[in-house]
């Protein structure tokens, strides 16, 4: 993983006015991107979404990092029992690689006594926190140099009474988001944990973190390709998603932060190798070889 530090900050400041020129074909599908796989009761079967072209994205005037707001903060919320959730260090590494920005992990915040709305979920009876309350809680604590602050929790979440649960939610204008990893642990459902459950939980956590944070850059759900930004109604659908975005959404991220496309792919490849994400590492390597051509 490259250390962004002062050099990364300087690159980011320059990128705000002059993005790094992308290699030829970086924003073209080529052979590495596929149509969205369909399954019963998937996201698009229930939610009719028009999609977001790059032109629509630009017209929306999305937030962009700048010299005053140039870091992503990870804010643990509530209790993380030993071995119950993904490593904050690994999530920091993934976030740095994905967005090519400096990332800071803050000390955990206690949620008890915060006056947040909760309920018991059905049928398991776990406590759930209302996401709107958590987003408001975080919005009051955003550091001055934060582009975004991301709340991480092992508590289950719901957005309103009509929903059973939600994996995460973000407020693009308030620059805060909250993501739950509770349902990535088989123990949440009273099931026995398989030997590789922590790797599976980390992969799922990386996906929801990168997906929801991308919303904070103004990127909508993708309807064009099989992409990390596809919507999801279930863990099964989330597990089908790749760990990276399609060329349309890559162009949007590049517009926002101006990263070097190949450097980013290399960082994501190296992260995937370290964590044993073999399929993802091989895909990133193919993209690198294709773009270096």
N, C-alpha and C positions, 0 to 999 in steps of 0.2 A: 504494500500500500504506500503510495507516495505521501510524504508529509507536506500538507498544503502550507501551513504556517504563514509567514509574512509573504513569501513568494506567491502562495496561493491567493492571498488577499489582493496582492498587487495585480495578479492575472485577472482576478474577478473584477477589480475596478476598471481595468482596461477593457474587459469583455463587455461591460455595460454599454460602452460606446462603439466597440469594434470587436465583434465575435471572432473567434479563431476560424479561419476558412475551413470548411469541411472538405474531406477528401471526396473525389469523384464517386458518385453512386451512394453516398452516405444516407441520403434521404429517398432512395429508390428501393423498392421491395426486392428485386433480384430473385434469387432462389431460396432465401432464408426466412421468408415470411409467408404464412399460410392463412387461408380463410378461417373465420371463427368456427370452432367445432360446435355442433349443436347437441343438446341433450334435453331430455324431458324436463319441463318446468325450469329451464335456464333463465338467465336474466332477461334476455331479449324477448323471450316468449311472454313475459309478464310486463316488462317495461318497454314501451315504445319510445326509442330515443333516435333523434335524427342524425347524431354524430356531429363531429366538430372538425371542419377542415382547418388547415393552417390559416387561411384567409379569415375565417370566422374567429379563430383564436386571436389574431392580430387586432381585429375590429373590437374585440371585447376589452382591449387595453388592460391586460393582466398585470398583476404585481410582478416586479422584477427586483432582484437583489441590487443593492447599490453600496456606495462607500460608507453610509451610515448603518445600513442593515445588511450584514453580510455573513451571518452565522446561523446555523440551525442548532437549536437546543433540544436535547432529549430530556424530558422531565418525568421520572418515575413517580407514580401516584399510588398511594396505599402500600399494602404489605406484599413483599416478594419473598416467600419462604424459600430457603435454600433448595436449589434444584427444581423449582416450580415454574420457572420462566426462562426465556432466552437470555443469553449474556448481553449486558448493556454494551460491553466492549465490541462484541461482534456486530451488534446493531449499529453502533457508531461507525465501524469500518464499512459496513454496507452502505450506510447513508452518505458517507464521504465519497465512496466510489461512484455511487449512482448519480449524485447531484454535483460532484466535484466542488464541494464547498467545505469549509471548516465546520466541524460538528463538536459540540460540547455536551457532556453528560452532567446533569445537575444532581445534587443530593435529593433523595426521595422526599415527597411531601405527604404528611398525614392527612387523610380525608375525614377522620372522625371529628365531629364537632364543626364541620364546615357548612352544615345546613343544606346539604345537597339532597335532591329528590331521589328516593330509591323505591324499589318494589321487589317482590319475590317473583322469580320467573316460573313459568309452568312448563313441564310438570316436575322439575327437579328441586325447586324451592331455593335456588341460589339467589343471593342479593344482586340486584342490578342497579346501576347508576344511570340516570338520565343524561344523555350526552350534552344537551343544551346547557345544563347546570355546570358540567365539567368544563365546557368550552368557555363559559363566563368566568369560572374560577381561574382558568389559565390566562385569560385575556388580561386580568388585573396584574399578572405577574410576568409579563413578557419583558425580557431585558431590552435595554435601549438599542443594542447592536444586533438584535435578533431579526433575521428575515422571517423566521417561523419558530414556534415552540411546539413540540410534539409531546403530548402526555401519553405515557405508557403504563398500562395497568393490567393486573391479573383479575380485576373485577369484571363481571359481565356487564354489557351495555345495552341500552335501548334508546331509540330516538324519540318515540312517542307511544301512546297507548295502543296504536293500531299495529305496531311492530312487535314481533316476538323477541328479536335481538338485532344487534348490528355489530359487525367486526370493528368498525371505526367510523369516524365522521370528522370533517374538517370545515373550518370557516375561512374561506379564501381572503376575505377582506380584513378579518381580525387577526389573520396569520397564526391561528392556533388550530391544533387538531388533537384528537384523542383516539387511541387504539387499544383494544383489548386482546390479550393473548390467552384468555381463559379457556376458550373452546378448542385451542390447539393441543391441550393436555388431555389425553384419554381419561385421566382421573376425574375430569369435570363431569363426565357421563357415567362415572362409577365403573369404568372399564379398566382392565389390566393394561399397564403400559408395556408395549413391545420394546425390544432391546434398542431399536433405532428411533424411539419416539422423540428424543431431543433434537436429532437432526431434522426430522420431519417438522417439528414445532418451529425450529429456527427458520427453515425454508418458508413456511407459511407466514411467520412473523415478518420476515424480510419483504415478502410480497405485499402484505397489508400496509406496512410502513411506507414502502416506496410508492404504492398506489395512492394512498390517502395524501401523502405529502405532495405528490404530483398535482393533485387537485388544488393545492395551495399555490401552485404556479399558474392556475387558471386552466388546466387541462381537464376536459370533460371525459366521460366514458368513451372508449373507442368502439366504433361499429364497423371499421374498415378491415382490420386484420386480427389474427390471433395475437393478443397483446396483453401486457400486464394491466393496461387500463380498461380491459373488458369488465363489465359489471359482473357481480357474483351473488347468487342466491344461496349458496351452500359451500361447505368445505370441499365437496367433490368438484364443484365448478372452479373454486379457487385453486385446487391442486392441478387442474388442467392448464392454468395460466402460466406463461413463461415468466422468467425473472426479469425481463426487460421489455421495453416499449417497442412499438412498430416504428417504421421510418417517419410516418406523419407526426407522431408524438415526440420522437427523437428530435425532429426539427424544431418543435415548440420548446423543448427543454434547452436546446442549443441557442435559440433566440434569447432565452431568459438569462443564461449564465455564460454563454460563449466558450464552453469547454472545448478542448481538443478531443475530437470524436474517438480517435484511436487510443489516446491515453485513457479515456474513460472505459473503453472496451477492455483494455489491458488490466485496469484496476479491478473491474468486475470479474474478469477471467481469473485473476490471482486470488480474489476473495473466494470464488466458487471452488477453486482447487483446494484451498486451505480447509474449507468446510466439507469437502467430499461431495460437492454438488457436481458430479461428473458430467451429466448431460448438459447442464448449463455452461460448464467450463468449455466443453467441446464446441458448443454453439458460439460462444464469444470468440473462441480461437478461429472458427470458420469466418466470422465477420471480419476479424483483423486481417486474415490472409486475403479475403476478398477485396477489402478496401486498399490493402497495400499492393495487390494485384501485380 
